[in-house]
Amino acid sequence: MHITITNDCVNCGACEAINPKIFSVDTYCAKVDNRFTKGNEQDCIDAALICPVNAIWIDDIYN
């Protein structure tokens, strides 16, 4: 699984609230640490679903 944050991010912090090990919010945009997605796939999916501006993209969901 590979996660990408688009420039549409509004820094709401919803993704970070779901899993701060994977997602972090800075001044400009959320960041993702793809090293921690394995084993946390459901958190990634939940973060993408809850994102108010659909700024979280999941690629290679089975990889």
Helices and strands as residue ranges (DSSP letters): E 2-5, H 14-18, E 23-25, E 30-32, G 34-36, H 41-50, E 56-59
